[in-house]
């Protein structure tokens, strides 16, 4: 159920008031004035908690409404910024129509929360919501996970097993990181979306799938279409409606309510008292670019509850998204653009080789700057962890291999 809350300054009205059914303030009536001191004493803890929540939040938030929507499981959709409140309204509209929805946005910006919100307001809300991470499994395992298998379908398949599409009958399935799915699986998924039928691995009988499909990805879909990594027919089938979520750095109004909600949420989970936010921490949180978006903010809150203001040093030292453009500019510098003989090479080959070399150098530079922390490098490069591992294997990148190759290039006779 949707709820909104706002912060009101208690000093604006010195008279004791309470809210009536119409939302208007009416005077409090005291039937026994002699019992008033005891009643005030009993209200002291509640007043203290209310004042704590007021002083813990920045002053400029007073009077601003926040959408707070509980979701299935442990989570909540929170929005104060106009962009995310528009996403909330559009999600409610799309929930009423049983069509696929493509959710776009950077990693960690809340795509799963939007998918759960759509399911929560749809006619399928009394049935299952299942999430499948398409980037976490190899193609063979992902296919069996989605569609199930029969005995003897592959080595070790001793008995039949239903897939996610069967388990999610009449419910909603979220295909997260669908941009990492192989073209072969994309073709099979297209068949399911068109005909609502599929066949288990090793099976002969078609299974009817009464499932609503939501898909999410953090890749540049149009670039993936140009590079033939994403099927056009699948894109047009999924893209009946699309929602593009802005990154957290572009909706700073949401930072404060997200901080407060996650502080209370994890304090209750860990069984500790919520720490008030120091002015310095709030300032850094508003200035920080949040390359990991809401997921990174949640992790910061967890560390803050345990270590306190020590997280200030982590935010100061954390790698910034600007690292990738710096490497890109270095790779595009005139010194890096050594001309090669073009005779006998077509334009497509030249562009492809230049792109591969630029991508390899950019990845290597970011890995060096993050001291080969692959998770941090994937966040800076805005790609999935699995995609980064694939590129490391493709370009044969290992720790110190890039530095050694650069030193060898600098020591070569042709180097300036």
C-alpha positions as semicolon CSV with decimal commas, in nm:
position;residue;x (nm);y (nm);z (nm)
1;X;0,000;0,000;0,000
2;X;0,139;0,339;-0,097
3;X;0,214;0,579;0,184
4;X;0,361;0,927;0,196
5;X;0,519;1,101;0,490
6;X;0,646;1,452;0,550
7;X;0,850;1,625;0,815
8;X;0,677;1,909;1,000
9;X;0,848;2,161;1,223
10;X;0,693;2,134;1,572
11;X;0,785;2,495;1,648
12;X;0,546;2,626;1,384
13;X;0,249;2,576;1,619
14;X;0,305;2,600;1,995
15;X;-0,049;2,485;2,083
16;X;-0,108;2,113;2,153
17;X;-0,283;1,975;1,846
18;X;-0,377;1,644;1,695
19;X;-0,472;1,546;1,340
20;X;-0,843;1,487;1,275
21;X;-0,989;1,242;1,024
22;X;-0,991;1,508;0,754
23;X;-0,624;1,582;0,808
24;X;-0,692;1,917;0,980
25;X;-0,545;1,999;1,320
26;X;-0,788;2,014;1,614
27;X;-0,718;2,109;1,979
28;X;-0,641;1,828;2,221
29;X;-0,904;1,780;2,491
30;X;-0,787;1,678;2,839
31;X;-1,060;1,519;3,050
32;X;-0,855;1,510;3,372
33;X;-0,600;1,794;3,401
34;X;-0,447;1,637;3,713
35;X;-0,326;1,337;3,513
36;X;-0,156;1,552;3,248
37;X;0,200;1,533;3,397
38;X;0,186;1,151;3,410
39;X;0,059;1,138;3,051
40;X;0,337;1,369;2,936
41;X;0,593;1,148;3,112
42;X;0,457;0,844;2,929
43;X;0,488;1,029;2,599
44;X;0,852;1,126;2,660
45;X;1,007;0,825;2,481
46;X;0,788;0,881;2,173
47;X;0,872;1,253;2,168
48;X;1,240;1,171;2,200
49;X;1,231;0,934;1,905
50;X;1,046;1,191;1,697
51;X;1,297;1,463;1,779
52;X;1,583;1,224;1,702
53;X;1,441;1,160;1,355
54;X;1,403;1,535;1,300
55;X;1,757;1,629;1,399
56;X;1,905;1,333;1,212
57;X;1,781;1,466;0,879
58;X;1,900;1,777;0,693
59;X;1,697;2,090;0,751
60;X;1,607;2,143;0,385
61;X;1,398;1,823;0,382
62;X;1,118;1,970;0,593
63;X;0,781;1,960;0,422
64;X;0,889;1,740;0,129
65;X;0,683;1,427;0,071
66;X;0,845;1,088;0,019
67;X;0,682;0,789;-0,148
68;X;0,743;0,482;0,064
69;X;0,605;0,156;-0,078
70;X;0,666;-0,175;0,103
71;X;0,760;-0,455;-0,135
72;X;0,735;-0,831;-0,114
73;X;1,015;-0,961;0,104
74;X;1,270;-0,734;0,268
75;X;1,263;-0,410;0,076
76;X;1,090;-0,083;0,008
77;X;1,051;0,150;-0,289
78;X;1,147;0,500;-0,175
79;X;1,130;0,813;-0,389
80;X;1,147;1,184;-0,317
81;X;1,296;1,304;-0,647
82;X;1,056;1,397;-0,927
83;X;1,220;1,147;-1,163
84;X;1,169;0,849;-0,931
85;X;0,818;0,959;-0,837
86;X;0,741;0,962;-1,210
87;X;0,886;0,607;-1,230
88;X;0,653;0,509;-0,945
89;X;0,344;0,645;-1,122
90;X;0,440;0,486;-1,454
91;X;0,507;0,150;-1,285
92;X;0,159;0,154;-1,136
93;X;0,012;0,218;-1,480
94;X;0,215;-0,059;-1,646
95;X;0,120;-0,304;-1,371
96;X;-0,238;-0,308;-1,496
97;X;-0,140;-0,436;-1,842
98;X;0,001;-0,787;-1,877
99;X;0,285;-0,700;-2,116
100;X;0,666;-0,730;-2,099
101;X;0,857;-0,435;-1,957
102;X;1,226;-0,360;-2,017
103;X;1,391;-0,186;-1,720
104;X;1,714;-0,003;-1,801
105;X;1,968;0,161;-1,573
106;X;2,310;0,132;-1,415
107;X;2,399;-0,153;-1,184
108;X;2,253;-0,113;-0,836
109;X;2,014;0,173;-0,915
110;X;1,697;-0,017;-0,816
111;X;1,580;-0,211;-1,121
112;X;1,472;-0,510;-0,912
113;X;1,273;-0,283;-0,678
114;X;1,085;-0,142;-0,978
115;X;1,014;-0,495;-1,104
116;X;0,878;-0,595;-0,764
117;X;0,671;-0,279;-0,758
118;X;0,511;-0,368;-1,093
119;X;0,437;-0,720;-0,970
120;X;0,297;-0,586;-0,640
121;X;0,038;-0,373;-0,822
122;X;-0,050;-0,629;-1,091
123;X;-0,320;-0,895;-1,101
124;X;-0,044;-1,155;-1,053
125;X;0,057;-1,024;-0,710
126;X;-0,092;-1,328;-0,531
127;X;0,143;-1,559;-0,724
128;X;0,519;-1,597;-0,733
129;X;0,779;-1,339;-0,821
130;X;1,106;-1,502;-0,928
131;X;1,433;-1,335;-1,022
132;X;1,691;-1,504;-1,246
133;X;2,037;-1,349;-1,281
134;X;2,136;-1,424;-1,640
135;X;2,497;-1,314;-1,579
136;X;2,560;-1,550;-1,286
137;X;2,536;-1,882;-1,471
138;X;2,701;-2,033;-1,780
139;X;2,474;-2,072;-2,081
140;X;2,415;-2,445;-2,031
141;X;2,315;-2,407;-1,666
142;X;2,106;-2,098;-1,740
143;X;1,904;-2,285;-2,002
144;X;1,827;-2,571;-1,764
145;X;1,750;-2,321;-1,487
146;X;1,495;-2,139;-1,702
147;X;1,332;-2,427;-1,887
148;X;1,405;-2,737;-1,677
149;X;1,523;-3,076;-1,805
150;X;1,430;-3,442;-1,839
151;X;1,634;-3,746;-1,726
152;X;1,930;-3,809;-1,956
153;X;1,929;-3,457;-2,102
154;X;2,294;-3,423;-1,998
155;X;2,547;-3,596;-1,777
156;X;2,416;-3,609;-1,423
157;X;2,050;-3,544;-1,511
158;X;1,905;-3,841;-1,322
159;X;1,550;-3,709;-1,280
160;X;1,325;-3,444;-1,428
161;X;1,335;-3,093;-1,291
162;X;1,097;-2,804;-1,367
163;X;1,249;-2,472;-1,468
164;X;1,173;-2,122;-1,343
165;X;0,907;-2,067;-1,608
166;X;0,712;-2,368;-1,478
167;X;0,762;-2,278;-1,113
168;X;0,642;-1,925;-1,182
169;X;0,309;-2,015;-1,345
170;X;0,062;-1,723;-1,323
171;X;0,334;-1,514;-1,160
172;X;0,608;-1,276;-1,271
173;X;0,967;-1,359;-1,366
174;X;1,247;-1,101;-1,375
175;X;1,531;-1,177;-1,615
176;X;1,806;-0,965;-1,462
177;X;2,115;-0,878;-1,669
178;X;1,944;-1,010;-1,982
179;X;2,210;-0,835;-2,191
180;X;2,455;-1,110;-2,086
181;X;2,237;-1,387;-2,231
182;X;2,379;-1,574;-2,530
183;X;2,213;-1,534;-2,874
184;X;2,105;-1,900;-2,866
185;X;1,914;-1,854;-2,540
186;X;1,777;-1,523;-2,665
187;X;1,618;-1,711;-2,957
188;X;1,454;-1,962;-2,723
189;X;1,329;-1,684;-2,497
190;X;1,181;-1,509;-2,800
191;X;0,984;-1,825;-2,876
192;X;0,845;-1,827;-2,520
193;X;0,740;-1,462;-2,545
194;X;0,570;-1,517;-2,880
195;X;0,396;-1,851;-2,824
196;X;0,399;-1,885;-2,443
197;X;0,533;-2,237;-2,491
198;X;0,870;-2,408;-2,444
199;X;1,025;-2,752;-2,418
200;X;1,242;-2,884;-2,137
201;X;1,598;-2,990;-2,219
202;X;1,574;-3,345;-2,346
203;X;1,195;-3,330;-2,356
204;X;0,945;-3,366;-2,639
205;X;0,630;-3,221;-2,485
206;X;0,564;-2,849;-2,501
207;X;0,486;-2,674;-2,173
208;X;0,250;-2,375;-2,159
209;X;0,395;-2,077;-1,975
210;X;0,145;-1,834;-1,821
211;X;0,413;-1,598;-1,695
212;X;0,467;-1,225;-1,718
213;X;0,825;-1,147;-1,821
214;X;1,011;-0,842;-1,695
215;X;1,370;-0,787;-1,810
216;X;1,645;-0,565;-1,674
217;X;1,991;-0,475;-1,799
218;X;2,264;-0,219;-1,739
219;X;2,420;-0,241;-2,086
220;X;2,383;0,010;-2,368
221;X;2,112;-0,176;-2,556
222;X;2,143;0,022;-2,879
223;X;2,519;-0,038;-2,888
224;X;2,458;-0,409;-2,824
225;X;2,212;-0,415;-3,115
226;X;2,470;-0,260;-3,346
227;X;2,732;-0,513;-3,236
228;X;2,486;-0,804;-3,283
229;X;2,516;-0,902;-2,917
230;X;2,144;-0,852;-2,861
231;X;1,879;-0,976;-3,103
232;X;1,665;-0,706;-3,258
233;X;1,353;-0,924;-3,263
234;X;1,390;-0,998;-2,891
235;X;1,447;-0,631;-2,815
236;X;1,131;-0,525;-2,996
237;X;0,936;-0,803;-2,825
238;X;1,058;-0,695;-2,479
239;X;1,046;-0,324;-2,544
240;X;0,667;-0,293;-2,546
241;X;0,728;-0,052;-2,259
242;X;1,060;0,052;-2,111
243;X;1,158;0,234;-1,794
244;X;1,497;0,404;-1,763
245;X;1,609;0,458;-1,405
246;X;1,841;0,754;-1,336
247;X;2,157;0,683;-1,135
248;X;2,165;0,798;-0,773
249;X;2,402;1,086;-0,850
250;X;2,132;1,241;-1,071
251;X;1,861;1,223;-0,803
252;X;2,023;1,355;-0,488
253;X;1,684;1,420;-0,330
254;X;1,658;1,043;-0,275
255;X;1,987;1,012;-0,084
256;X;1,856;1,138;0,250
257;X;1,542;0,917;0,275
258;X;1,743;0,617;0,152
259;X;2,006;0,679;0,420
260;X;1,744;0,708;0,692
261;X;1,544;0,404;0,579
262;X;1,848;0,179;0,548
263;X;1,988;0,303;0,880
264;X;1,671;0,195;1,062
265;X;1,640;-0,124;0,856
266;X;1,991;-0,254;0,921
267;X;1,996;-0,133;1,283
268;X;1,693;-0,350;1,346
269;X;1,848;-0,638;1,153
270;X;2,176;-0,619;1,350
271;X;2,003;-0,551;1,685
272;X;2,178;-0,220;1,751
273;X;2,081;0,142;1,802
274;X;2,080;0,361;1,488
275;X;2,365;0,610;1,491
276;X;2,275;0,973;1,414
277;X;2,437;1,103;1,097
278;X;2,716;1,351;1,152
279;X;2,709;1,670;0,939
280;X;3,039;1,568;0,779
281;X;2,904;1,229;0,674
282;X;2,589;1,383;0,528
283;X;2,795;1,636;0,333
284;X;3,018;1,364;0,189
285;X;2,715;1,148;0,100
286;X;2,561;1,436;-0,094
287;X;2,891;1,517;-0,270
288;X;2,980;1,155;-0,348
289;X;2,898;1,026;-0,697
290;X;2,782;0,678;-0,584
291;X;2,916;0,469;-0,875
292;X;2,752;0,164;-0,716
293;X;2,422;0,353;-0,669
294;X;2,172;0,232;-0,407
295;X;2,352;-0,099;-0,354
296;X;2,670;0,085;-0,259
297;X;2,473;0,315;-0,027
298;X;2,331;0,012;0,155
299;X;2,683;-0,129;0,207
300;X;2,805;0,207;0,339
301;X;2,523;0,211;0,594
302;X;2,610;-0,141;0,709
303;X;2,973;-0,039;0,766
304;X;2,862;0,286;0,934
305;X;2,657;0,097;1,192
306;X;2,963;-0,114;1,279
307;X;3,256;0,128;1,243
308;X;3,096;0,472;1,270
309;X;3,264;0,765;1,097
310;X;3,551;0,546;0,976
311;X;3,349;0,510;0,655
312;X;3,439;0,874;0,580
313;X;3,790;0,763;0,487
314;X;3,652;0,487;0,263
315;X;3,431;0,731;0,072
316;X;3,724;0,968;0,030
317;X;3,950;0,688;-0,100
318;X;3,691;0,504;-0,313
319;X;3,756;0,491;-0,690
320;X;3,552;0,740;-0,891
321;X;3,374;0,692;-1,221
322;X;3,605;0,952;-1,372
323;X;3,880;0,690;-1,384
324;X;3,740;0,533;-1,700
325;X;3,719;0,856;-1,905
326;X;4,075;0,945;-1,794
327;X;4,200;0,615;-1,932
328;X;3,992;0,668;-2,244
329;X;4,145;1,012;-2,302
330;X;4,494;0,870;-2,253
331;X;4,426;0,598;-2,505
332;X;4,300;0,854;-2,756
333;X;4,599;1,085;-2,714
334;X;4,815;1,153;-3,020
335;X;5,102;0,950;-2,872
336;X;4,879;0,644;-2,856
337;X;4,755;0,683;-3,212
338;X;5,059;0,549;-3,396
339;X;4,970;0,510;-3,765
340;X;4,988;0,166;-3,922
341;X;5,005;0,063;-4,286
342;X;4,647;0,038;-4,414
343;X;4,713;-0,139;-4,742
344;X;4,523;-0,467;-4,766
345;X;4,302;-0,397;-4,464
346;X;3,935;-0,302;-4,488
347;X;3,775;-0,029;-4,280
348;X;3,575;-0,270;-4,062
349;X;3,891;-0,456;-3,960
350;X;4,069;-0,130;-3,877
351;X;3,782;-0,006;-3,659
352;X;3,744;-0,344;-3,488
353;X;4,115;-0,368;-3,404
354;X;4,126;-0,010;-3,280
355;X;3,820;-0,070;-3,061
356;X;3,969;-0,389;-2,914
357;X;4,299;-0,218;-2,837
358;X;4,121;0,079;-2,678
359;X;3,899;-0,148;-2,470
360;X;4,195;-0,358;-2,356
361;X;4,396;-0,054;-2,251
362;X;4,101;0,106;-2,070
363;X;4,027;-0,212;-1,873
364;X;4,394;-0,257;-1,787
365;X;4,432;0,101;-1,664
366;X;4,123;0,078;-1,443
367;X;4,244;-0,253;-1,297
368;X;4,580;-0,096;-1,218
369;X;4,410;0,201;-1,049
370;X;4,190;-0,030;-0,839
371;X;4,487;-0,256;-0,757
372;X;4,321;-0,540;-0,947
373;X;4,008;-0,537;-0,736
374;X;3,783;-0,687;-1,003
375;X;3,456;-0,593;-0,829
376;X;3,560;-0,228;-0,802
377;X;3,687;-0,226;-1,160
378;X;3,356;-0,367;-1,287
379;X;3,167;-0,091;-1,105
380;X;3,395;0,180;-1,246
381;X;3,361;0,040;-1,599
382;X;2,984;0,001;-1,554
383;X;2,982;-0,364;-1,665
384;X;2,890;-0,684;-1,484
385;X;3,151;-0,887;-1,297
386;X;3,101;-1,177;-1,537
387;X;3,152;-0,953;-1,840
388;X;3,479;-0,828;-1,691
389;X;3,604;-1,184;-1,638
390;X;3,522;-1,269;-1,999
391;X;3,717;-0,967;-2,121
392;X;4,015;-1,054;-1,899
393;X;4,024;-1,397;-2,061
394;X;3,977;-1,256;-2,409
395;X;4,260;-1,002;-2,378
396;X;4,482;-1,232;-2,167
397;X;4,509;-0,970;-1,892
398;X;4,680;-1,070;-1,567
399;X;4,816;-0,873;-1,272
400;X;5,128;-0,679;-1,375
401;X;5,092;-0,787;-1,740
402;X;4,978;-0,439;-1,842
403;X;5,255;-0,262;-1,649
404;X;5,516;-0,494;-1,797
405;X;5,387;-0,440;-2,150
406;X;5,393;-0,061;-2,100
407;X;5,750;-0,075;-1,967
408;X;5,853;-0,291;-2,264
409;X;5,690;-0,045;-2,502
410;X;5,869;0,248;-2,334
411;X;6,204;0,068;-2,351
412;X;6,169;-0,021;-2,719
413;X;6,406;0,164;-2,960
414;X;6,116;0,341;-3,131
415;X;5,981;0,486;-2,807
416;X;6,024;0,856;-2,748
